[in-house]
Amino acid sequence: MDKENKKFKRTLITSALPYANGPVHIGHLAGVYVPADIYARYLRLKGEEVMFIGGSDEHGVPITIKAKAEGVTPQDIVDRYHNIIKDSFEQLGISFDVYGRTTSETHRRTASEFFRRLYDKGEFVEKTSMQLYDEQANQFLADRYVVGTCPHCGNERAYGDQCEACGTSLNATDLINPRSAITGNVPVMRETSHWYLPLDKWEPRLRKWILEDHKEWKTNVYGQCKSWLDMGLQPRAVSRDLDWGIPVPVEGAEGKVLYVWFDAPIGYISNTIDVAPDSWEKWWKDPETRMLHFIGKDNIVFHCIVFPAMLMADGTYNLPDNVPANEFLNLEDDKISTSRNWAVWLHEYLQELPGKQDVLRYVLTANAPETKDNNFTWKDFQARNNSELVAILGNFVNRAMVLVHKYFDGVVPVCGELTEADRNVMEEVRKAVEAEGTCMDAFKFREALKEAMNIARAGNKYLADTEPWKLAKTDMERVGTILNIAIQICANLAVAFEPFMPFMGADLAAQLHLEHLSWDMLGRFDLVKAGDTIDKPHLLFEKIEDSVVEAQVNKLLATKEANQLAQWKPAEVKDNVEFETFERMDIRVGRVVECDKVPKADKLLRLRIDDGMGGRTIVSGIAKYYKPEDLVGQEVCFMANFAPRKLRGIESQGMVLSAVDADGRLVVIGPNGDVRPGSSVG
């Protein structure tokens, strides 16, 4: 059957397993989980059979590092964060059919059996190589357990797999002056053996499957895969020396576990087994099942090349039909970083902005990084809530329902003879819902959301143009027709927005007494029957005040300042000078008696100093950090024998001494206590 026309009986949706060494943030949500949930909800509204799989990735080195740092076990770490992540997803309305974990017994068994099947078929290659070893800790060092100087940017805190300062991918042996993150010792090279999946064996089949059979994939996905394939695939290790993970199920493999990249995607399978133990194979092996992987761009290679190669090697599984990966979301024009705590954490958002799950879902979808990196700012968050959710969507629904209660006591009036205005708005709604469905099928959720909002825009314009509140004086039959249509538009909005904002969708449906929502309701104008009573309306959204946004911005600024302090280190000490040179410097104490800004110079202040010798004027570049009135009366240290020079036409007779703080701020230096002006410093 032609691929374009192939119809599937069911759809399996997987979302990348979040790493259980910390909570999830808005970058994870925008890139993976909100889009996956939108699509799952869309298919359910269409009445299709769907399985939506999620779960925590609980093995790997970062978890062991965090456990060592906290003095707890890796299991303690994953238990803590698995629960935080799972609860946060539930509160945000991410509608997983199962949210499992890779420390479960089902997963241990499934991953072990998967490895063993490939091992018994001879699909692995055993290779011996030299790796870094910590003699004091008596263990081989995974890349994250090696720190050193980045050969590209000079960052002294680079990890063995990546420099977080410049973003360059590294091998541990690339680092300058490598040392163990466990003991701080310099590691040595030792021989070790591991099993490798020969990706090069599957390269011809992968090349055809991706480059010829899946040209419809998103350009960012297709392009990254093509780049990897054009470089030529190499064997990839499937085991590593570590004490946390699933033991390699082969004799003589003591101290070795399955590499987390091999272990984690099998979690999709094991989680399906947990939720559907008797029917899981139809989701993974029936050719009439379509599989979709929702991931971020950092996982494209694993889900389009590595995991499919594993499935090809097994030979009994379906391959993914599409991998609609997104790019990255930045935060306030800076890259989100868990290590720098530069993030909006979901569990904190839910606590600090209660009841605003749909607002976050809406903003993240509107700013979705579908084709390129995008940016989240709190000001935009506020603006979209106030000018779109409140002023357009919420305003229309509230106006329509209030008018029904005002003129018809909450009973939906009869729709009479239609006018051109009525037919036009009906056609606008039908066009918008048709376009929304087309965008949803193409995974263009940002555009689909715009089409849903266009329904509300059309409704607002319809009420503004027809002005039923004026007609109420002369033509109640016409008013009834207008408000019937308005209520039908409200019902369409409940359906159109349900995948994006499920809490609002359910709330609006309940107010209209719609018993269920389905996609085939869209475009219809008989969803709420004449004579039915609707609830008294309550606001779907509320305005977000400046103080709420300012609190979140200040929280981020505090994080940035803390990062600057943590990363600060003193400037290099300058070359030594002879004592005689130092003796030539005449540093004195003075008191500021006058201070004002230098005209047309944003950085300069003019200070009149009592120097104990008749006074002097000094011009200093500290206007950014001090107000003139703050310095008057303050004692400062100044260079008394600094050669005079003119600044902005003012002769400066010395230099006020200041220190540069960790955040770049200049702090004026002065004596600790009252000292007579003119006193020498030395």
C-alpha positions in Angstrom: 0.0 0.0 0.0 1.2 3.5 -0.8 2.6 5.1 2.4 0.8 8.4 1.9 -2.6 6.6 1.9 -1.9 3.9 4.5 -4.4 3.9 7.3 -3.4 2.7 10.8 -5.7 1.1 13.3 -4.0 2.6 16.3 -1.2 5.0 17.3 1.5 4.5 19.9 2.9 7.8 21.2 6.1 7.9 23.2 7.6 10.9 24.9 11.2 11.1 25.9 11.9 9.7 29.4 12.9 12.7 31.6 16.1 12.1 33.6 15.3 11.5 37.3 18.1 13.5 38.8 16.0 16.7 38.9 12.5 18.1 38.2 11.2 19.0 34.7 11.3 22.6 33.4 9.5 24.6 30.7 12.1 23.6 28.1 11.1 19.9 28.5 7.5 20.8 28.4 7.6 23.0 25.2 9.9 20.6 23.4 8.3 17.2 24.3 5.5 16.8 26.7 2.9 19.5 25.8 3.1 18.7 22.1 2.8 14.9 22.8 -0.2 15.5 25.0 -1.8 17.8 22.5 -1.6 15.1 19.8 -2.8 12.3 22.1 -5.8 14.3 23.2 -6.5 15.2 19.5 -6.5 11.6 18.5 -8.8 10.6 21.4 -11.2 13.4 20.4 -11.3 11.8 17.0 -12.2 8.5 18.5 -9.0 6.8 17.6 -7.2 4.1 19.6 -4.2 5.6 21.3 -1.5 4.6 23.8 0.5 7.5 25.3 3.7 6.2 27.0 5.8 8.2 29.5 8.2 7.3 32.3 11.4 8.3 34.2 14.9 7.5 33.0 16.5 6.4 36.2 20.0 5.0 35.3 23.2 6.7 34.3 26.1 8.6 35.8 24.5 12.0 36.6 22.3 10.1 39.1 25.2 8.5 40.8 27.1 11.8 41.0 24.1 13.5 42.6 23.7 10.6 45.1 27.4 10.8 46.1 27.2 14.6 46.5 24.1 14.2 48.8 25.4 11.1 50.6 22.4 9.0 49.7 21.8 6.1 47.4 21.0 6.4 43.7 17.6 4.8 44.4 16.9 7.6 46.9 17.5 10.1 44.2 15.3 8.5 41.6 12.5 7.8 44.0 12.4 11.5 45.0 12.5 12.9 41.5 10.3 10.3 39.9 7.5 11.3 42.3 8.0 15.0 41.8 8.0 14.6 38.0 5.0 12.3 37.9 2.9 14.5 40.2 3.8 17.6 38.2 2.8 16.0 34.9 -0.5 14.9 36.4 -1.3 18.4 37.7 -0.5 19.9 34.3 -2.9 17.5 32.7 -0.4 15.5 30.7 -2.6 12.5 29.9 -0.2 9.5 29.9 -1.8 6.1 29.8 1.1 5.0 31.9 4.0 6.8 33.5 6.5 4.2 34.5 10.2 4.0 35.5 13.3 2.2 34.4 14.0 0.8 37.9 10.9 -1.4 37.8 11.2 -5.2 37.7 9.4 -5.3 34.4 11.9 -3.0 32.9 14.9 -4.9 34.3 13.6 -8.1 32.9 12.6 -6.6 29.5 15.9 -4.8 28.9 17.9 -7.9 30.0 16.0 -10.1 27.6 16.3 -7.6 24.8 20.1 -7.5 25.2 20.3 -11.3 25.5 18.3 -11.9 22.3 20.7 -9.7 20.3 23.7 -11.2 22.1 22.6 -14.8 21.3 22.0 -13.7 17.6 25.6 -12.4 17.4 24.5 -8.8 16.8 27.1 -7.3 19.2 30.8 -6.9 18.7 33.1 -7.3 21.8 35.9 -4.8 21.8 38.8 -3.9 24.2 39.9 -0.3 24.6 41.8 1.9 27.0 39.8 4.0 29.4 40.5 6.4 32.3 40.6 4.6 35.7 40.7 6.1 39.2 43.2 3.9 41.2 42.0 5.3 44.6 38.3 4.8 43.9 39.2 1.4 42.2 36.8 2.0 39.2 36.7 3.1 35.6 35.5 6.6 35.1 32.5 7.3 33.0 32.8 10.6 31.1 30.8 12.6 33.7 33.2 11.4 36.3 36.1 13.2 34.6 36.6 16.9 34.8 39.3 19.1 33.4 40.1 22.1 31.2 38.2 22.4 27.9 40.6 22.4 24.9 38.3 24.7 23.0 37.4 27.5 25.5 39.7 27.0 28.5 36.8 26.3 30.9 38.4 24.6 33.9 35.2 22.8 34.9 34.4 20.9 31.7 33.1 17.4 31.9 34.4 14.4 30.0 31.4 14.4 27.7 30.7 18.1 27.2 31.9 21.5 28.1 28.8 23.4 29.5 30.6 26.7 28.9 30.9 26.5 25.2 28.6 23.5 24.5 31.3 21.4 22.7 30.9 17.6 22.8 34.0 16.0 24.2 35.7 12.7 25.0 37.2 12.4 28.5 40.6 12.0 26.9 40.2 15.3 25.1 40.4 17.2 28.4 43.5 19.1 29.5 44.7 18.1 33.0 41.9 15.5 33.5 41.1 14.5 37.1 38.6 12.2 38.8 35.4 13.9 40.0 35.3 11.3 42.7 38.7 11.7 44.4 40.3 14.6 42.5 43.2 12.3 41.5 44.8 12.2 38.1 43.4 9.0 36.4 45.4 6.4 34.6 44.6 4.5 31.4 43.6 0.9 31.8 42.2 -1.8 29.5 38.5 -2.8 29.6 36.2 -4.8 27.4 32.6 -3.9 26.2 29.9 -4.9 23.8 29.2 -2.7 20.8 26.2 -2.4 18.5 27.6 -2.2 15.0 25.6 0.7 13.6 27.7 0.6 10.4 26.0 -2.8 9.7 22.6 -1.2 9.6 23.7 2.0 7.8 22.4 1.0 4.3 19.0 0.0 5.7 18.8 3.2 7.8 19.8 5.3 4.9 17.0 4.0 2.7 14.4 4.0 5.5 15.1 7.6 6.5 16.4 9.4 3.4 14.1 7.7 0.9 11.1 6.5 2.8 10.6 9.4 5.2 11.2 12.6 3.3 8.0 13.9 5.0 9.8 14.2 8.4 10.5 17.7 9.7 13.5 19.3 8.1 15.4 19.6 11.4 15.0 15.9 12.0 15.7 14.8 8.4 18.7 17.1 8.2 20.3 15.9 11.4 19.9 12.3 10.4 21.3 12.9 6.9 24.3 14.6 8.5 25.0 11.6 10.7 24.6 9.1 7.9 26.8 11.1 5.6 29.6 11.0 8.1 29.3 7.2 8.3 28.0 5.3 11.4 30.4 3.7 13.9 29.9 0.9 16.4 28.5 2.2 19.7 29.1 0.7 23.1 26.0 -0.8 24.8 27.7 -1.5 28.2 29.9 0.4 30.6 31.7 -0.1 33.8 29.4 1.1 36.6 27.6 -0.2 39.7 24.3 1.6 39.0 22.1 0.2 36.2 20.9 -3.1 34.8 23.6 -5.7 35.0 24.8 -7.1 31.6 23.2 -10.6 31.5 26.3 -12.4 30.4 28.8 -14.5 32.4 32.0 -12.7 33.1 30.4 -9.3 32.9 30.5 -8.5 36.6 30.8 -4.8 37.3 29.2 -3.9 33.9 25.8 -2.5 33.3 23.7 -1.7 30.2 24.6 1.7 28.8 21.8 4.1 29.6 21.2 5.0 26.0 20.6 1.3 25.3 18.5 0.8 28.4 16.3 3.9 28.3 14.4 3.5 25.0 13.5 -0.1 26.0 11.6 1.7 28.8 8.9 2.5 26.2 8.4 -1.2 25.7 8.5 -2.2 29.4 6.1 0.6 30.3 3.7 -0.6 27.7 4.0 -4.1 29.1 3.1 -2.8 32.6 -0.1 -1.1 31.4 -1.1 -3.7 28.8 0.5 -7.0 29.8 -1.7 -9.1 27.6 -1.9 -6.9 24.5 1.4 -5.0 24.5 2.7 -6.7 21.3 -0.1 -5.3 19.2 1.3 -1.8 20.1 4.9 -2.7 19.2 4.7 -5.5 16.5 1.4 -5.2 14.6 2.1 -3.4 11.3 -1.2 -1.7 11.6 0.1 0.3 14.6 1.7 3.7 14.0 4.5 4.7 16.4 5.4 8.3 17.0 8.4 9.5 19.1 8.0 13.0 20.7 11.5 14.3 21.7 13.8 17.3 21.8 16.5 17.8 19.2 19.2 16.5 21.4 17.6 13.0 21.2 17.0 12.9 17.4 20.0 10.6 16.7 19.0 8.1 19.4 15.4 7.8 18.2 16.0 8.0 14.5 19.2 6.0 14.1 20.3 4.2 17.3 17.0 2.8 18.7 15.7 1.9 15.2 19.0 0.0 14.7 18.3 -1.9 17.9 14.8 -2.7 16.7 16.2 -3.8 13.3 18.7 -6.1 15.0 15.8 -7.7 17.0 13.7 -8.0 13.8 10.3 -8.3 15.4 9.4 -4.7 16.2 7.8 -1.8 14.2 9.9 1.1 13.4 8.7 4.7 14.2 6.5 6.3 11.5 7.5 9.8 12.5 9.7 11.6 15.0 8.3 15.2 15.3 11.2 16.6 17.3 11.3 20.2 18.4 14.2 22.6 18.9 15.1 24.2 22.2 13.3 26.8 24.3 15.4 29.6 25.8 14.5 31.5 29.0 14.7 35.3 29.0 17.1 35.2 26.1 19.5 32.8 27.8 19.9 29.0 27.3 18.0 27.0 29.9 20.5 25.3 32.2 19.8 22.9 35.0 23.3 23.1 36.4 22.9 26.9 36.7 19.4 26.7 37.9 18.4 28.9 35.0 14.9 27.5 34.5 11.2 27.7 35.3 10.6 24.5 37.1 7.2 22.9 36.6 6.6 21.9 40.2 7.5 25.4 41.4 5.3 27.1 38.8 2.3 24.9 39.9 2.8 26.0 43.5 3.4 29.7 42.8 0.8 30.2 40.1 -2.0 27.9 41.2 -4.9 27.3 38.8 -2.9 28.5 35.8 -1.9 25.2 34.2 -3.7 26.1 31.0 -2.0 29.5 30.8 1.4 27.8 30.8 0.3 25.2 28.2 -1.1 28.0 26.0 2.0 30.1 26.2 4.4 27.2 25.6 2.4 26.1 22.6 2.2 29.7 21.2 6.0 29.9 21.5 6.7 26.3 20.6 10.2 25.8 19.2 8.9 23.8 16.3 11.3 24.8 13.6 13.9 26.8 15.4 14.9 27.7 19.0 12.4 30.1 20.6 12.3 32.2 23.7 10.1 32.4 26.9 9.8 35.6 28.8 7.6 36.4 31.7 6.5 39.7 30.1 5.3 37.7 27.0 3.6 35.2 29.4 1.7 38.0 31.0 0.8 39.7 27.7 -0.5 36.5 26.1 -2.7 35.8 29.1 -4.1 39.3 29.4 -4.5 40.2 25.7 -5.4 36.8 24.3 -6.8 34.5 26.9 -8.6 37.2 28.9 -9.4 39.8 26.2 -10.3 37.5 23.3 -11.2 34.0 24.3 -12.5 34.7 27.9 -14.2 37.9 26.9 -16.2 36.4 24.1 -17.4 33.4 26.1 -18.4 35.6 29.0 -20.2 38.1 26.9 -22.2 35.5 25.0 -23.2 33.7 28.2 -24.0 36.9 30.1 -26.3 38.1 27.3 -28.2 34.8 27.3 -28.8 35.1 31.0 -29.7 38.8 30.7 -32.2 38.4 27.9 -33.4 34.8 28.2 -32.8 33.8 31.9 -30.0 31.4 30.9 -32.2 29.4 28.4 -30.7 29.0 25.0 -33.0 30.8 22.5 -34.2 29.5 19.2 -32.2 30.1 16.1 -34.4 31.9 13.6 -33.9 32.9 10.0 -30.2 33.4 9.1 -28.7 36.6 7.8 -25.6 37.1 5.7 -23.7 38.0 8.9 -24.8 34.7 10.5 -23.7 32.7 7.5 -20.4 34.5 7.3 -19.4 33.8 10.9 -20.5 30.2 10.6 -18.3 29.9 7.5 -15.4 31.5 9.3 -15.7 29.0 12.2 -15.8 26.1 9.8 -12.7 27.3 7.9 -10.8 27.8 11.2 -11.7 24.3 12.5 -10.8 22.7 9.2 -7.4 24.5 9.2 -6.9 23.5 12.8 -7.3 19.8 12.0 -4.9 20.1 9.0 -2.3 21.7 11.2 -2.8 19.1 13.9 -2.2 16.2 11.4 1.0 17.9 10.3 2.2 18.4 14.0 2.0 22.1 13.5 0.5 22.8 16.9 1.5 26.5 17.1 -0.5 27.2 13.9 -3.3 24.9 15.1 -3.6 27.0 18.3 -3.8 30.2 16.2 -6.7 28.7 14.2 -8.5 27.8 17.5 -8.1 31.4 18.7 -9.4 32.6 15.3 -12.8 31.1 16.3 -12.9 33.3 19.3 -11.8 36.3 17.3 -14.7 35.6 14.8 -17.1 35.4 17.7 -16.0 38.7 19.2 -16.4 40.4 15.8 -19.8 38.9 15.3 -21.1 40.2 18.5 -19.6 43.6 17.9 -21.1 43.8 14.4 -24.6 42.5 15.3 -24.9 44.5 18.6 -27.7 42.3 20.1 -27.9 44.6 23.1 -29.2 47.3 20.8 -31.6 45.0 19.0 -33.1 43.9 22.3 -35.2 47.1 22.3 -37.0 46.2 19.0 -36.3 42.6 17.8 -35.9 39.9 20.4 -36.3 37.2 17.8 -33.2 38.4 16.0 -31.4 38.7 19.4 -32.3 35.0 20.0 -30.7 34.0 16.7 -27.5 35.9 17.4 -27.1 34.5 20.9 -27.9 30.9 19.8 -25.1 31.2 17.2 -22.8 32.7 19.8 -23.4 29.9 22.2 -22.7 27.3 19.4 -19.4 29.1 18.9 -18.7 28.7 22.6 -19.3 25.0 22.3 -17.0 24.8 19.3 -14.3 26.6 21.4 -14.6 24.0 24.1 -13.7 21.3 21.6 -11.1 23.2 19.6 -9.1 24.2 22.7 -9.4 20.9 24.6 -6.1 19.4 23.3 -4.3 22.6 24.3 -6.1 23.7 27.4 -8.0 20.7 28.8 -9.0 22.3 32.1 -10.6 25.2 30.3 -12.2 22.9 27.8 -13.8 20.8 30.5 -14.9 23.9 32.4 -16.6 25.5 29.4 -18.2 22.2 28.5 -19.6 21.9 32.0 -21.0 25.4 31.9 -22.8 24.6 28.6 -23.9 21.2 29.9 -22.1 19.3 27.0 -21.8 15.7 28.2 -18.9 14.8 26.0 -16.5 16.4 23.5 -15.5 14.9 20.2 -13.7 16.3 17.2 -16.6 15.7 14.8 -18.6 18.3 16.8 -16.5 21.1 15.3 -18.1 23.3 12.7 -21.6 22.3 13.9 -24.1 24.8 15.1 -26.6 22.5 16.9 -24.3 21.4 19.8 -26.4 23.2 22.5 -30.1 22.7 22.0 -32.6 25.5 22.1 -34.4 25.4 25.4 -31.4 24.0 27.3 -30.3 26.0 30.3 -26.7 27.0 30.6 -24.9 27.8 33.9 -24.3 31.4 35.1 -20.9 32.1 33.6 -17.7 32.5 35.6 -14.5 33.9 34.2 -12.3 31.3 32.4 -9.2 33.4 32.9 -8.1 36.2 35.1 -5.7 39.1 34.4 -2.1 38.6 35.6 -0.9 41.6 37.5 2.6 43.2 37.2 3.5 42.1 40.7 3.1 38.4 39.8 5.5 38.7 36.8 7.9 40.9 38.8 8.2 38.3 41.5 9.2 35.6 38.8 11.6 38.0 37.1 13.3 38.9 40.4 13.6 35.2 41.2 15.5 34.7 38.0 17.7 37.7 38.6 18.6 36.3 42.1 19.6 33.1 40.4 21.8 34.9 37.9 23.5 36.9 40.7 24.1 33.7 42.7 25.6 32.1 39.6 27.9 35.0 39.0 29.1 34.9 42.6 29.6 31.1 42.4 31.7 31.4 39.2 33.6 34.5 40.3 37.4 34.3 40.8 39.9 37.0 41.5 41.8 38.5 38.5 45.3 37.3 37.9 47.9 39.0 40.0 49.9 41.5 38.0 53.7 41.3 37.6 55.8 42.1 40.7 56.9 45.7 41.2 59.8 47.0 43.2 59.1 48.5 46.6 60.5 51.9 45.5 57.8 51.9 42.8 55.1 51.3 45.4 56.6 54.1 47.6 56.0 56.6 44.8 52.2 56.1 45.1 50.6 58.7 47.4 47.2 57.4 48.5 45.3 59.6 50.9 41.9 59.7 52.7 39.4 62.4 51.7 35.8 63.3 52.5 33.3 64.0 49.7 31.8 67.5 50.4 30.0 67.9 47.0 29.0 65.6 44.2 27.0 66.0 41.0 26.7 64.3 37.6 28.8 65.5 34.7 26.5 66.8 32.0 26.2 64.6 28.9 28.3 61.9 30.5 26.2 58.9 31.8 29.1 57.3 33.7 30.9 60.3 35.3 30.4 62.0 38.6 32.3 65.2 39.7 33.4 64.9 43.3 34.7 67.9 45.4 37.0 66.3 48.0 38.2 67.7 51.3 41.8 66.4 51.2 43.0 68.3 54.3 45.1 70.5 51.9 42.5 73.0 50.6 40.4 70.6 48.6 40.4 69.2 45.0 38.1 68.0 42.3 38.1 64.4 41.0 36.0 63.0 38.2 35.1 59.3 38.6 33.3 56.8 36.4 31.0 55.5 39.1 27.7 57.2 38.2 26.1 53.8 37.2 26.6 52.6 40.8 26.1 55.7 43.0 23.8 58.6 43.2 25.5 61.9 44.0 23.7 62.3 47.3 24.8 58.9 48.5 28.5 59.9 48.4 28.3 63.3 50.1 29.9 63.0 53.5 31.5 59.6 52.7 35.2 59.1 53.3 37.1 57.7 50.3 40.6 56.7 49.4 42.2 58.6 46.4 45.4 58.8 44.5 46.8 62.2 45.5 49.8 62.3 43.1 47.9 61.1 40.0 48.8 63.3 37.1 45.8 65.8 36.5 43.8 65.3 33.3 40.8 66.8 31.7 37.5 64.8 31.4 34.6 66.5 29.7 36.3 69.8 30.2 36.8 69.3 33.9 40.3 68.9 35.4 40.4 65.8 37.5 43.1 66.1 40.2 43.4 62.5 41.3 41.6 59.1 41.2 39.1 57.7 43.6 39.9 54.0 44.4 37.3 51.3 43.9 37.0 47.5 43.8 35.3 45.5 41.1 32.7 43.1 42.8 31.8 39.7 41.4 28.9 41.1 39.4 31.1 43.8 37.8 29.8 46.5 40.2 32.3 49.2 41.3 32.5 49.7 45.1 34.3 52.8 46.4 37.1 52.1 48.9 37.3 54.0 52.1 38.7 53.7 55.7 36.8 51.7 58.3 36.1 54.5 60.8 36.6 58.2 61.0 40.0 59.3 59.6 41.2 62.9 59.2 41.1 64.1 55.6 44.6 64.1 54.2 45.8 61.1 56.1 48.2 58.9 54.2 47.4 55.2 53.3 50.4 52.9 53.3 
